[in-house]
Amino acid sequence: MARKKPNSGKQRKEALQEKRAIKRGDIEKPPPSHAGGNRRRGRGGRAQAQLRARIHSDDPNVSVAAQNAAAKVESSRKLQSAFRKVSPEFLALWREKASNEPEPRPIDERKKYFDIGVVHQQGSDDLTTPKRPKWRYEMSKEEVERNEEGMYEKWRTETEEKIDRWRQREVNLPNSPPADADEYVKEEFEALRTKELTMRSPTFYEQNLEVWRQLWRVTELSSILLVLLDARCPPLHYPPSLHSYLSTLRPPRKIILVLTKIDMVGPDRVDRWKAWLKTQYPDAKIVGVESYRIQVGKGSRVKHLPHIPPQYLSELIDAMELSHQELQAPPDRIKDDPAKLAKWQPRVRKVVNWNVVRKGESVADNNSGPVFIKGDEKGFQEEEDGEGNEEQEMKEVVEPLTIGLIGQPNVGKSSLLNALFGTIKVKASRTPGKTKHFQTLFWSPELRLVDCPGLVLPNLVPMELQVLCAILPISQMASIASCISFVSNLIPLENLFSLRHPSEDEERVEDKRTWRAGQPRPVKEDPTQKWTAMDILTAYANAKGWLTAKAGRPDVNRAGNHILRLLADGRVLWAFEPPLSSDNVTLPSQEANDGRGIWITDVNGKDRPTSSGEVESEDEEDGSEDSLLEDEEDEGSGDEDQEGEDHEADEEDADASEKDHPSQGRALRIGGKFGALALEDDDSDSQA
């Protein structure tokens, strides 16, 4: 079915933001538009202007609550992640390549092993994260912010230069043509080099200073840091820039690497990743967690409830307790001085009753939501010279032990926090960047957890890998062709979805020509069909029945968007294996090349069963484009009844789709169970 109107996602987003603001009473309802006018033009800008006017309004009719709500909306907008856009030339060249260049088949078996050279390549160690300038409590807010802005602009300029050098280094051409080349050859060489450089994939990182300030505050407050890594590709989520930043914090923090989404990859692969991470970071503790459990309701309805299995909870608490004991050990400079050792006190709380959280006797019932830190509360101060303040060391700390959760977007920080409490405490969503402001919760009277917003960390990796790992919001990705081409080099998408090659639907023209004796006839085409990235998108759009509104062509952008969502949400299972070691450059002899790449068809050594409700949620787009908008951008659908109705509607759409395309329906039943990220609260931010 064709779309009713060819509206862009940006227009729908602005209309949705205005609708919510009107419903809350933050802005007035706009007057009815005139016939023939553009009703959507400028809605977002008008809404923002009215919000700013309401914040600074002196009108007595404007309530304090309305002003506070408008200020909250404006603050949330400041914390929206910012990324640079790809050039139109990049998009055009990749569309051309995706249409003409066949994908390699079968997929090389080495593709399933993560290439550590992608992350730890030349120049990656030079990338850093912005570090907060030194500050004192006597400094004014304006002075502190001015120093931070100056430092940040300098850091961003240096980072852009390093990324540009990396992109130029990856071009497989010499820097200049041969010395004896004529003008024509030189022009052709420059044109070819320009094309190769334009097609080099960019890398994205967080470019909003306000979001980096959230990380600074969390690391200042925390004495133990949980760095969450997606078990499907852990090295990508712990780049050298983050490791270098955490290693330079003073006083040192204890680091615990937490592998999330381990149910998607299986225990054997998780154990292999733990062993590999231990060789790379011997001082860090490594644990794995699951953050939800499945509850089957009436019929095929399935709910994902926050829950962490006891064995994983025990493993995580043991790592926290061991880190706490290590923080209480005096440093070497204190051990060598008996006088200082007699007076020394650790910088963290001495006594923590870990049995309270082991038994689940936390303060969850008495804590209705996040607790925001007061402005005068002090966190860890950065030491100037490594010696510290001796008088401060002599005082016993009575503040709660603070544990921070940090990581890139969509790794499951908020989901883990909810799982530790066994109930929904903070907002969680499949959309990267749901958490906008750091928020704290007391796990017990002696333990405090801090949830940090996800940041896309600087790393010399292609944009397509960041999209595959759900670090970047897919709704903002314009380069669908390059992303699908990258994925099809790792996963045989045509086999995964049992697609029918578009050439099979073309009308065959019978060759009625006659040939004289001895005259060579044209060579027949190879019967083996070759798939390009655009063939995969066209075949998927045909199978779904998705057509563009005006021309009625297969909607390849919508098809690519949907495929990337399946991969990011875990409804198509995939995962990398740990990198091959230098002394083991050959593949294990017992493994045969099945051409599946990183596609996982079994977990725990056997085919993974899927519940009847998982596949239905996969087809949430079949009914209309609005359902996709609501799932990706509507952050206020926390009502369980409404959620159940939407889920049942999705089931009907999926059943209808499977009847029309039975082979495709069977192929899509490989889902994942990371649906806990879809849990959202009634109170929502004003942005998608």
C-alpha positions in Angstrom: 0.0 0.0 0.0 1.4 3.4 -1.0 1.7 6.1 1.6 -1.0 8.7 1.9 1.4 11.6 1.8 5.1 11.8 1.0 6.0 13.6 4.3 9.5 13.5 5.7 10.5 12.2 9.1 11.5 15.7 10.2 8.1 17.1 9.4 6.3 14.4 11.3 8.7 14.9 14.3 7.9 18.6 14.4 4.2 18.0 14.2 4.4 15.4 17.0 6.4 17.8 19.2 3.8 20.6 18.7 0.9 18.2 19.4 2.4 17.2 22.7 3.2 20.7 23.7 -0.4 21.8 23.0 -1.7 18.8 25.0 0.4 19.8 28.0 -0.7 23.4 27.7 2.8 24.7 27.1 1.8 26.5 23.9 -1.5 27.7 22.4 -3.3 25.8 19.7 -2.4 27.4 16.3 -5.2 29.0 14.2 -6.6 26.9 11.4 -4.5 27.1 8.2 -5.8 28.6 5.0 -6.6 26.4 2.1 -3.6 25.7 -0.2 -1.1 26.8 2.5 1.7 24.7 3.8 0.3 23.6 7.1 3.5 22.0 8.4 6.0 24.8 7.6 7.6 26.3 10.6 5.7 24.4 13.3 8.8 23.3 15.2 10.2 26.9 15.1 6.9 28.4 16.3 6.7 25.9 19.1 10.2 26.6 20.3 9.6 30.4 20.2 6.4 30.0 22.3 8.2 27.8 24.8 11.0 30.4 25.2 8.4 33.2 25.6 6.6 31.2 28.3 9.8 30.6 30.2 10.6 34.3 30.5 7.0 35.5 30.7 5.8 38.0 33.4 2.2 37.3 32.7 0.4 36.5 36.0 -1.9 34.1 34.0 1.1 31.9 33.3 1.4 29.5 36.2 4.7 28.6 37.8 4.1 24.9 36.9 3.8 25.9 33.2 7.0 27.9 33.4 8.9 25.0 35.0 7.5 22.6 32.4 8.6 24.9 29.6 12.1 25.3 31.2 12.4 21.5 31.5 11.6 21.1 27.8 14.1 23.8 26.8 16.8 22.1 29.0 16.0 18.8 27.4 16.5 20.3 24.0 20.0 21.5 25.0 20.9 17.9 25.8 20.0 16.5 22.4 22.9 14.7 20.7 24.4 16.5 17.7 26.2 14.9 14.8 27.5 16.2 11.5 25.7 15.3 8.3 27.1 13.4 5.3 27.5 15.2 2.0 25.1 14.8 -0.9 28.1 13.6 -3.1 28.7 10.8 -0.6 25.1 9.7 -0.8 25.0 9.8 -4.6 28.2 7.8 -5.0 27.1 5.1 -2.6 23.7 4.8 -4.3 25.5 4.2 -7.6 27.9 1.7 -6.0 25.1 -0.1 -4.2 23.2 -0.5 -7.6 26.1 -1.8 -9.7 28.6 -3.6 -7.5 27.6 -7.2 -6.5 28.1 -8.3 -2.9 30.7 -11.0 -2.3 29.2 -14.5 -2.0 29.9 -16.7 -0.1 30.9 -14.5 2.8 34.4 -15.1 4.0 34.5 -17.1 7.2 37.0 -14.5 8.7 34.2 -11.9 8.6 32.7 -13.4 11.8 35.8 -12.6 13.7 36.0 -9.0 14.8 39.0 -7.2 13.2 40.6 -5.4 16.2 42.6 -3.4 13.7 39.3 -1.5 13.0 39.4 0.0 16.5 43.1 -0.1 17.4 44.5 1.3 14.2 47.0 3.9 13.4 45.9 7.2 15.0 43.2 5.7 17.2 45.3 6.1 20.3 45.7 9.8 19.6 41.9 10.3 19.9 40.8 11.5 23.3 37.6 12.5 25.0 37.3 16.1 26.2 38.5 16.5 29.8 37.0 19.0 32.1 39.3 21.9 32.9 40.5 22.4 36.5 38.0 24.4 38.6 37.6 25.7 42.1 34.5 26.3 44.2 35.4 30.0 44.4 35.0 30.3 40.6 31.8 31.7 39.2 29.5 29.7 36.9 30.2 31.9 33.9 34.0 31.5 34.4 33.7 27.7 34.7 31.6 27.5 31.6 33.8 29.8 29.6 36.8 27.7 30.3 34.9 24.5 29.4 33.7 26.0 26.1 37.2 27.2 25.1 38.7 23.8 25.9 35.9 22.0 24.1 36.3 24.0 20.9 40.0 23.3 20.8 39.4 19.6 21.4 36.8 19.4 18.6 39.1 21.2 16.1 42.0 18.7 16.9 39.6 15.7 16.7 38.3 16.8 13.3 41.8 17.1 12.0 42.7 13.6 13.2 39.6 12.2 11.5 40.4 13.9 8.2 43.9 12.5 8.3 42.4 9.0 8.9 40.0 9.3 6.0 42.8 10.4 3.7 45.1 7.6 4.9 42.5 5.0 4.1 42.3 5.9 0.4 44.0 3.2 -1.6 45.7 5.6 -4.0 49.1 7.4 -3.9 49.1 11.1 -2.9 50.2 12.3 -6.4 50.2 11.0 -10.0 53.4 9.8 -11.7 55.9 12.6 -12.4 55.9 11.9 -16.2 52.1 11.9 -16.5 50.4 14.3 -18.9 47.7 16.7 -18.1 44.9 14.3 -19.0 46.3 11.6 -16.7 46.7 14.1 -13.9 43.1 15.2 -14.2 41.8 11.7 -14.2 44.0 10.9 -11.2 42.7 13.8 -9.2 39.1 13.0 -10.1 39.6 9.4 -9.0 41.2 10.4 -5.8 38.5 12.9 -5.1 35.9 10.2 -5.7 37.6 7.7 -3.4 38.0 10.3 -0.7 34.4 11.3 -0.9 33.2 7.7 -0.6 35.3 7.1 2.6 32.8 6.6 5.4 32.9 9.3 8.1 32.8 8.5 11.8 30.4 10.1 14.2 31.0 11.3 17.7 29.1 13.4 20.2 29.4 17.1 19.4 27.2 18.6 22.1 29.2 20.0 25.0 26.1 19.7 27.3 26.1 16.0 26.9 29.9 15.7 27.7 29.2 17.7 30.9 26.9 14.9 32.0 29.8 12.5 31.7 32.1 14.8 33.6 29.7 15.1 36.5 29.0 11.3 36.7 32.8 10.5 36.8 33.3 13.1 39.5 30.6 11.7 41.7 31.4 8.0 41.2 34.2 6.0 42.8 33.2 2.8 40.9 32.3 2.9 37.2 30.4 0.3 35.4 31.3 0.5 31.7 28.5 -1.2 29.7 29.5 -3.1 26.5 27.1 -4.7 24.0 28.1 -8.4 24.0 27.6 -8.5 20.2 30.7 -6.2 19.6 32.4 -5.3 22.9 35.6 -3.6 21.5 33.5 -1.0 19.7 31.9 0.2 23.0 35.2 0.6 24.9 37.4 2.5 22.4 40.9 3.8 23.3 39.6 7.3 23.8 37.4 6.2 26.7 40.0 3.9 28.2 42.6 6.7 28.1 40.1 9.1 29.8 39.2 6.8 32.6 42.8 5.9 33.2 43.8 9.5 33.8 41.1 10.2 36.4 42.5 11.2 39.8 41.9 9.7 42.3 41.7 6.5 40.3 38.3 4.9 39.8 37.7 1.1 39.8 36.4 -0.1 36.4 34.0 -3.0 35.9 33.3 -4.0 32.3 29.7 -5.2 32.0 28.6 -7.3 29.0 24.9 -6.7 28.2 22.5 -8.5 25.9 24.3 -11.7 26.5 21.1 -13.7 25.8 21.5 -12.7 22.2 24.9 -14.2 21.7 24.9 -17.4 23.9 27.1 -18.3 27.0 29.9 -19.8 25.0 30.6 -16.7 22.9 30.2 -14.5 26.1 32.9 -16.6 27.8 35.2 -16.2 24.8 34.7 -12.4 24.9 35.4 -12.3 28.7 38.6 -14.2 28.2 39.7 -11.8 25.4 38.8 -8.7 27.4 40.8 -10.0 30.4 43.9 -10.2 28.2 43.4 -6.7 27.0 42.4 -5.1 30.3 43.9 -7.2 33.1 43.1 -4.7 35.9 39.4 -4.5 35.0 36.7 -6.8 36.3 34.4 -8.4 33.7 30.9 -9.6 34.2 27.8 -10.3 32.1 24.2 -9.5 32.8 20.6 -9.9 31.5 18.2 -7.1 32.2 14.7 -8.5 31.8 12.5 -11.6 31.9 9.6 -12.7 29.7 6.1 -12.9 31.0 3.6 -14.7 28.7 0.1 -13.4 29.1 -3.2 -14.3 27.4 -2.9 -15.6 23.9 0.4 -14.6 22.3 1.0 -11.4 24.3 4.5 -11.3 25.7 5.8 -8.7 28.3 9.4 -8.0 29.1 9.8 -7.1 32.7 12.9 -5.6 34.3 14.8 -8.5 36.0 18.3 -9.7 36.5 18.8 -13.4 37.1 20.3 -14.3 40.6 23.5 -15.7 39.3 24.3 -12.6 37.3 23.3 -10.3 40.2 25.6 -12.2 42.5 28.5 -11.9 40.0 27.9 -8.2 39.6 27.7 -7.5 43.4 30.8 -9.5 44.0 32.7 -7.4 41.5 31.4 -4.2 43.2 32.3 -5.5 46.7 35.8 -6.4 45.6 36.2 -3.0 44.0 35.0 -1.3 47.2 37.6 -3.3 49.2 40.4 -2.2 46.8 39.4 1.4 47.2 39.9 1.1 51.0 43.5 0.0 50.6 46.0 2.9 51.2 48.2 3.9 48.2 51.9 3.1 48.2 52.9 6.7 49.2 50.8 6.2 52.4 52.0 2.7 53.2 55.6 3.8 53.1 55.0 6.5 55.8 53.8 5.0 59.2 52.7 8.4 60.5 50.5 9.0 57.5 49.2 5.5 57.5 48.0 5.8 61.1 45.9 8.9 60.2 44.9 7.9 56.7 41.2 7.4 55.9 39.9 6.1 52.5 38.0 8.4 50.2 35.0 6.2 50.2 32.6 5.0 52.8 34.1 2.2 54.9 31.1 0.2 55.8 28.6 -1.0 53.1 26.1 -3.7 53.9 26.2 -5.6 50.6 23.8 -8.3 52.0 21.0 -5.8 51.7 21.1 -5.6 47.9 21.9 -9.3 47.6 18.6 -10.2 49.3 16.7 -7.5 47.4 16.0 -5.5 50.5 16.7 -2.1 48.8 15.0 1.2 49.2 13.2 0.7 45.9 9.7 0.8 47.5 10.5 4.1 49.2 12.1 5.7 46.1 9.6 6.7 43.5 12.1 8.0 40.9 15.4 9.5 40.1 17.1 11.8 42.7 19.0 14.7 41.3 22.2 15.8 43.0 22.1 19.1 44.9 24.3 21.8 43.6 26.4 22.0 46.8 27.1 18.3 47.0 30.7 17.5 46.4 32.1 14.6 44.4 35.6 13.4 43.8 37.9 16.3 43.3 40.8 16.0 40.8 44.1 16.0 42.5 46.5 18.7 41.3 49.8 16.8 41.9 48.9 13.3 42.9 49.6 14.0 46.6 46.1 15.1 47.6 45.0 17.0 50.7 46.3 15.3 53.9 43.6 16.9 56.1 40.9 15.7 53.8 42.4 12.1 53.9 42.1 12.1 57.7 38.4 12.6 57.6 36.1 9.6 57.4 33.7 9.7 54.5 30.1 9.2 55.5 28.5 9.8 52.0 27.0 6.8 50.2 29.2 4.8 47.9 28.5 6.0 44.4 28.5 3.7 41.4 28.2 5.2 38.0 26.9 3.6 34.8 28.5 4.9 31.6 28.6 3.8 28.0 27.6 4.5 24.5 23.9 4.9 23.5 21.6 1.8 23.5 23.9 -0.5 25.4 21.3 -1.0 28.2 22.4 1.4 31.0 18.8 2.4 32.0 17.6 -1.2 31.5 20.2 -2.5 33.9 19.3 0.1 36.4 15.7 -0.9 36.2 16.6 -4.6 36.5 18.6 -4.0 39.7 15.5 -2.5 41.3 13.1 -5.1 39.7 10.8 -2.3 38.5 10.8 0.6 36.1 12.7 3.5 37.7 14.1 5.4 34.7 13.0 5.7 31.1 14.4 3.1 28.7 13.9 2.9 24.9 15.2 1.1 21.8 15.9 4.6 20.4 19.5 5.7 21.2 19.8 8.7 23.4 16.6 8.3 25.4 18.4 9.4 28.7 19.0 13.1 28.5 20.3 14.0 32.0 22.2 12.0 34.5 20.0 10.7 37.3 20.6 9.0 40.6 18.8 6.4 42.6 19.6 5.0 46.0 20.0 1.2 45.8 20.3 1.1 49.6 21.0 3.8 52.2 24.7 3.2 51.7 24.7 2.7 47.9 23.9 5.2 45.2 23.6 4.5 41.5 24.1 7.2 38.8 22.8 6.7 35.3 24.7 8.7 32.7 23.3 9.5 29.2 24.9 7.6 26.4 27.7 9.3 24.4 29.0 8.4 21.0 32.7 8.3 21.8 35.4 9.3 19.4 36.7 6.3 17.5 38.2 5.7 14.0 35.5 3.3 12.9 33.2 3.7 9.9 29.7 5.1 10.3 28.1 1.9 9.1 29.5 -0.2 12.0 28.2 2.4 14.4 24.7 2.0 12.8 24.9 -1.8 12.9 25.6 -1.7 16.6 22.7 0.7 17.3 25.0 3.5 18.5 23.5 6.0 16.1 19.7 6.7 15.7 18.7 5.0 12.5 15.9 7.6 11.9 18.7 10.2 11.3 20.7 8.1 8.9 20.4 9.2 5.3 23.0 6.8 3.9 20.9 3.7 3.8 22.7 2.3 0.7 26.1 2.3 2.3 24.8 0.8 5.6 23.0 -2.1 3.8 26.1 -2.7 1.6 28.2 -2.9 4.8 25.8 -5.3 6.5 25.4 -7.5 3.4 29.2 -8.0 3.5 28.7 -9.6 7.0 25.3 -11.3 6.7 23.6 -12.9 3.7 20.4 -10.8 3.9 18.9 -12.5 0.8 19.1 -15.9 2.6 18.1 -14.5 5.9 14.8 -13.1 4.5 14.4 -15.7 1.7 14.2 -12.9 -0.8 13.2 -13.3 -4.5 15.7 -11.6 -6.9 14.1 -8.6 -8.6 15.2 -9.9 -12.0 12.9 -12.9 -11.7 9.9 -10.5 -11.8 11.1 -8.9 -15.0 9.4 -10.0 -18.3 11.5 -12.4 -20.3 12.0 -11.3 -24.0 12.2 -14.3 -26.3 15.3 -14.2 -28.5 13.9 -14.9 -32.1 17.1 -14.1 -33.9 18.5 -16.7 -36.3 22.1 -17.5 -36.6 24.2 -18.6 -39.7 26.4 -21.6 -39.5 29.7 -20.8 -37.9 28.6 -17.5 -36.6 29.4 -17.1 -32.9 26.4 -16.7 -30.7 26.4 -14.4 -27.6 27.4 -16.0 -24.4 24.5 -16.7 -22.1 24.5 -15.1 -18.7 25.6 -16.9 -15.6 22.5 -18.6 -14.2 23.8 -17.8 -10.7 22.2 -14.6 -9.6 24.4 -11.9 -8.2 23.0 -9.7 -5.5 23.7 -6.0 -5.1 22.7 -4.0 -2.0 20.0 -2.3 -4.1 18.7 -5.7 -5.2 18.3 -6.7 -1.6 16.4 -3.5 -0.8 14.2 -3.8 -3.8 13.4 -7.4 -3.1 12.6 -6.7 0.5 10.3 -3.8 -0.4 8.6 -6.0 -3.0 8.0 -8.7 -0.4 6.5 -6.2 2.0 4.5 -4.4 -0.7 6.1 -1.0 0.1 5.9 1.5 -2.7 6.7 5.2 -3.0 3.8 7.6 -3.0 4.3 9.3 -6.4 6.1 7.0 -8.8 4.9 3.7 -7.2 8.5 2.3 -7.2 9.7 -0.1 -4.5 10.4 2.0 -1.4 14.1 1.0 -0.8 14.7 3.6 1.9 11.9 2.3 4.0 13.1 -1.3 3.4 16.6 -0.4 4.4 15.4 1.5 7.5 13.4 -1.6 8.6 16.3 -4.0 8.0 18.6 -1.9 10.1 16.1 -1.7 12.9 15.7 -5.5 13.0 19.5 -5.8 13.3 19.8 -3.1 15.9 16.9 -4.3 18.1 18.2 -7.9 18.2 15.2 -9.3 16.3 17.7 -10.6 13.9 20.4 -12.3 15.9 24.0 -11.5 15.1 27.4 -11.2 16.9 31.1 -11.0 16.3 33.5 -13.6 17.6 36.6 -12.4 19.5 39.5 -11.4 17.2 41.9 -14.1 16.0 45.1 -14.0 17.9 48.4 -13.4 16.1 49.6 -17.0 16.8 46.3 -18.4 15.5 45.9 -16.8 12.0 44.0 -19.8 10.6 40.4 -20.7 11.3 39.6 -23.6 13.6 39.6 -26.8 11.6 36.3 -28.0 12.9 34.5 -25.0 11.5 33.3 -25.0 7.9 32.5 -22.0 5.9 28.7 -21.9 5.9 28.6 -18.4 4.4 26.5 -17.0 7.3 29.1 -14.5 8.5 28.0 -13.0 11.8 24.4 -14.2 11.5 23.5 -16.4 14.5 20.9 -19.1 13.8 21.4 -20.9 17.1 22.1 -20.1 20.8 23.4 -22.5 23.4 24.3 -24.9 20.7 20.8 -25.5 19.4 18.2 -23.6 17.4 16.8 -20.8 19.5 13.1 -21.1 20.1 11.1 -17.9 19.6 7.9 -17.0 21.4 4.9 -16.3 19.3 4.9 -12.7 20.2 8.3 -11.8 19.1 7.7 -12.0 15.3 4.6 -9.9 15.5 6.4 -7.0 17.0 8.9 -7.2 14.1 6.2 -6.2 11.7 5.0 -3.1 13.4 5.4 -1.1 10.2 3.1 -3.1 8.0 -0.1 -1.4 9.1 1.0 2.2 8.4 4.0 4.5 8.5 2.5 6.2 11.6 3.2 3.1 13.7 6.9 3.4 12.9 6.8 7.0 13.9 5.2 6.2 17.2 7.6 3.4 17.9 10.7 5.5 17.1 9.7 9.0 18.2 6.7 8.8 20.5 8.2 8.7 24.0 5.0 8.9 26.0 3.3 5.6 25.3 3.7 4.1 28.7 0.1 3.0 29.2 -0.1 -0.8 29.4 -3.6 -1.1 27.9 -2.6 1.0 24.9 0.6 -0.9 24.6 -1.3 -4.2 24.6 -3.7 -2.9 21.8 -0.7 -1.9 19.7 0.9 -5.2 20.2 -2.3 -7.1 19.1 -2.5 -4.9 16.0 1.1 -5.7 15.2 0.3 -9.5 15.5 -2.6 -9.1 13.0 -0.3 -7.3 10.6 2.4 -9.9 10.9 -0.1 -12.8 10.3 -1.4 -11.0 7.2 2.1 -10.5 5.9 3.0 -14.1 6.5 0.0 -15.3 4.6 1.0 -13.2 1.6 4.7 -14.2 1.8 4.9 -17.5 3.7 8.6 -18.1 3.0 9.5 -14.7 4.2 7.4 -15.1 7.3 9.3 -18.2 8.2 12.6 -16.6 7.6 11.8 -13.7 9.9 11.0 -15.9 12.8 14.5 -15.7 14.2 13.7 -12.8 16.6 15.3 -11.5 19.7 14.0 -10.7 23.1 15.4 -7.3 23.8 12.0 -5.9 24.0 12.5 -4.5 27.5 14.0 -1.4 25.8 10.5 -0.5 24.5 9.3 0.2 28.1 8.6 3.9 28.5 7.1 6.1 31.1 4.0 8.4 30.7 6.1 11.5 31.4 8.1 12.1 28.3 10.6 14.5 26.9 9.3 16.8 24.3 11.6 15.5 21.6 11.9 12.3 19.7 
